[in-house]
Amino acid sequence: MNLYAYILRRLLYVIPVLLGVCLVIFVLFNLVAPDPAFILLGKHATHQQIAELHHELGMDKPFIAQYFDTVKTAFTFDFGYSWASKQNIWQMIKAGAGPSLSVTGPLFVISNIFAISLALLVAFYRGKLIDKFVLVLSIAGMSIPSLAVVLFGQWFFAYKLGLFEISGYENGFPNFIPYVILPVILYVFISFGGDTRFYRTVILDEAYQDYVRTARSKGLSELKVMFKHVLKNSMIPILTQIIIQIPYLILGLIFAESFFSIPGLGAMTINAINNSDFPVIKAMTILSAVAFILFGVITDVLYTVVDPRMKLK
Amino acid sequence: MSTEVKKSNSLLKAALLKIVSEKVSLIALIIVAIYFGTALLTSLNLVASTWNTSIGASYLAPGADALFGTDIFGRSVATRVIKATETAVAIGVVVSIIAIVIGTTLGMLAGYFGGIIDEIIVWFYTTFSSIPSIMLLVAIAFILGKGTTTVFLSLGLTSWVGLCRIVRAEVMKHKEREYIAAANAIGATHSRKLIKHILPNISHLLIINFTQTFDSAVKAEVVLSFLGLGVVGRPSWGTMIDDSKLELARGVWWQLAAATLAMFVIVLAFNILGDALRDALDPKLKGK
C-alpha cells in the first residue's frame, strides 16, 4: 500500500469511529440515562407536561432518528440550549474557550519546554546522580493527586503568602495574566513528572542505537551527538506526544478553573455536572471526542510522512 | 561446562527474587503488603473500627490527643485515613480486575482470530478511546448514579483499552509461534490454545498492567469525589481531600495532609514496584 492510499484509508476511518462515538454517547445519554423529565420538571409533573417535554427534546422520535440527531450535532455543533442557564451551548463554548486557552496555552508551552529540556539534561547525564535524582522526583511528582496540589497550592501561595490572586478572572490580554500565573505553575508541577519521564525514555531509546555509537566512534563530541543525532531522531515521538495534548487545551482544566474561578470550559463542565445539565455534558463529550479523533488522524498522518521507516498496514 | 542440568526458575519466581534482592523494590513491596494488610484488618473491623465515633472537639489540631487532628464531627483523621485504605485497595483491585478481564478477553479474541472480529474490536476500542476518559467517566458515573459500585464500574470500564491493545499485538505474534503449531498438530481447540497455551505466555503483561491500573484508579477516585460522584457511606482519601477544600481557609490542613500522604505513599510504592516488575518480567523494556 502506498503512502497516499494509507492516508486516505486513515482519513476514511474517521467516519466509522465518529459514528461509534456518537453511538456510545447516544446509548449513554438517550437510552441509559435517567429521564430528563424528572430533572427538569420534578416529581409532581403531570403526564401531559412530561409528554410535552419529551416532544420538545425530540425524545418521542424513534431511536434511530434520535441517533441521527446526535450524529448531526457532531458536524453542525448545534448542541441546543443548556437546561440550567437556557443559553445557546455553542455560544457558551465560544465564550469559555478564551479563558481556558489563557491557562492551557501557556501551560502547554512551558510544561513541554521544561520537560523536554530536563529530559535532555538527564539523558545526557544518564545513570549519574542528577539522572537518578530527577527520576525519583518525577515518580514522586506523579504520585501526588493533582487535586491536592491545586488545593494546597492555592491555599499556601495565594491565601497564606499572598503572592498571587486567590481567584477571579479578567478578560483580554494582558489583564488575565495575574490570575493565570499560579494555576499554570501548579499544573506545570503536576505534569512535569510524567512528561519528563516519557521524554527521557524516548530520548534514551535513541541514545542506544547503533548510529549513535557510530557518531561517537568517529569522534563527535557528546554534545553534538546529543543535539545533532539523538534529539533530531527522537523528534518524531516527541512531536506526537505534543500534538496529542492539543485536544486537552480546549477541554480546559477542570480543577484549576473551578478553584480559581476562571470562566473556562473546565468550569463550565463542572457546573453542568453539578446541575445535571445533560445537553452541556453531551456537547462537551462530543466536542472533545471530535477533537481527539482529528488530532489522532493528524498525528498518524504526520508520523507516516515524517518517518519513511514506518510500516504501513 | 557442567553436565548438571539446573532447573530453571519460572519467570514469575525469577522476577520476585529480583524484586526482593533490590532494596528499593523490596521496600516498595513491603509497603504495598502493609497497605493490603491494613485494608484486610479494617474490613474485618479489627483496626480503625472507631472511624465513625467522635473523640473530641471539632477540628482539633494535630497533637497528643489526635495524631492527625479531628474532622468537622470530631472524628480522628488518622483513624479515618486508615479506614479509607480499605476503600482505596478495594477500588484499585476491583477496577484492575474489571479492566484486565475486559482488556485481555477482547485483546486475545482480536489478536487470535483476526479478520472481521479483529476489525470490530479495534473499531470498538478506537471509539472508546476517542472519548476523553474524564468525559466518559463523568457520563458513566452520572448515569449509574452515586455509589461505590459506580466508582468501580466507571473506572473499570474506562481503563481497559491500553491493555487490550498490548494483548492484541502480543497474541498476534504468539499465534505464529511453533508451540501453537504444535498444539494445533495434536488437535487442540481454539479455547484450549488461547487459555492453556497463549494466556500463560502473556500473563506478565497483565501483572505489569495491574500495577499501573491500580495506581491510576486510586488517583482517579479523587477526581470522582471532587465531581460528587465518589464513594458514599465510608471514608475515602478522595472524599477527605475534596472535603478539605472548604476547611483550608479556616486553617484546617491536616485532613488534606493526612489523606494526601497516605495516598502518595501507596501510589509511589506501586509505581516503583511496577517499574521493577517490568524490568524483571519484560527484558525488552529494560532500563526505561
Contacts between the chains, C-beta under 8 A, distances in Angstrom:
chain1	res1	chain2	res2	distance
A	13	B	126	7.9
A	16	B	123	5.8
A	17	B	123	7.0
A	17	B	126	5.3
A	17	B	127	5.5
A	17	B	130	5.8
A	20	B	123	6.2
A	20	B	124	7.2
A	20	B	126	7.5
A	20	B	127	3.3
A	20	B	130	7.8
A	21	B	127	5.5
A	21	B	130	5.3
A	21	B	131	5.9
A	23	B	127	7.6
A	24	B	127	6.3
A	24	B	128	7.1
A	24	B	131	6.5
A	24	B	136	7.9
A	25	B	131	7.6
A	25	B	139	7.5
A	28	B	139	4.9
A	28	B	140	7.0
A	28	B	143	5.8
A	29	B	139	7.2
A	29	B	143	7.7
A	32	B	143	5.0
A	33	B	142	7.4
A	33	B	143	4.8
A	34	B	143	7.4
A	34	B	145	7.9
A	139	B	268	6.5
A	139	B	271	5.2
A	139	B	272	6.8
A	139	B	275	7.9
A	140	B	264	7.8
A	140	B	268	6.2
A	142	B	267	7.8
A	142	B	271	6.6
A	143	B	215	7.9
A	143	B	263	7.9
A	143	B	264	5.1
A	143	B	267	4.0
A	143	B	268	4.1
A	143	B	271	5.9
A	144	B	260	6.7
A	144	B	264	5.6
A	145	B	219	5.5
A	145	B	222	4.5
A	145	B	237	7.8
A	145	B	238	7.9
A	145	B	241	6.3
A	145	B	260	6.4
A	145	B	263	5.8
A	145	B	264	7.9
A	145	B	267	8.0
A	146	B	219	7.9
A	146	B	222	7.8
A	147	B	222	4.9
A	147	B	223	7.0
A	147	B	226	5.6
A	147	B	241	5.6
A	147	B	242	6.9
A	148	B	222	7.5
A	148	B	241	5.4
A	148	B	256	6.2
A	148	B	259	7.7
A	148	B	260	4.2
A	148	B	263	7.9
A	151	B	241	7.0
A	151	B	244	6.3
A	151	B	245	5.6
A	151	B	248	6.2
A	151	B	256	6.1
A	152	B	248	7.9
A	152	B	253	7.9
A	152	B	256	6.5
A	152	B	260	7.7
A	154	B	248	8.0
A	155	B	248	4.2
A	155	B	249	7.3
A	155	B	253	7.4
A	159	B	248	7.4
A	159	B	249	6.7
A	201	B	288	4.7
A	204	B	287	7.5
A	204	B	288	6.7
A	205	B	288	7.4
A	247	B	132	7.1
A	248	B	132	7.6
A	251	B	132	6.4
A	251	B	134	7.6
A	254	B	134	6.9
A	254	B	223	7.7
A	254	B	226	7.9
A	255	B	226	6.9
A	259	B	245	7.3
A	269	B	135	7.9
A	269	B	138	7.6
A	270	B	227	7.3
A	273	B	138	5.9
A	273	B	142	6.8
A	273	B	227	5.6
A	273	B	228	7.4
A	273	B	229	7.9
A	274	B	228	6.7
A	276	B	142	7.7
A	281	B	135	7.6
A	281	B	138	6.5
A	281	B	139	6.7
A	281	B	142	7.0
A	284	B	135	6.3
A	285	B	131	6.2
A	285	B	132	8.0
A	285	B	135	4.4
A	285	B	136	7.6
A	285	B	139	6.1
A	288	B	131	7.2
A	288	B	132	4.7
A	288	B	135	5.6
A	289	B	130	5.1
A	289	B	131	4.7
A	289	B	132	7.2
A	289	B	135	7.5
A	292	B	130	4.9
A	292	B	131	7.3
A	292	B	132	6.2
A	293	B	130	5.1
A	296	B	130	7.1
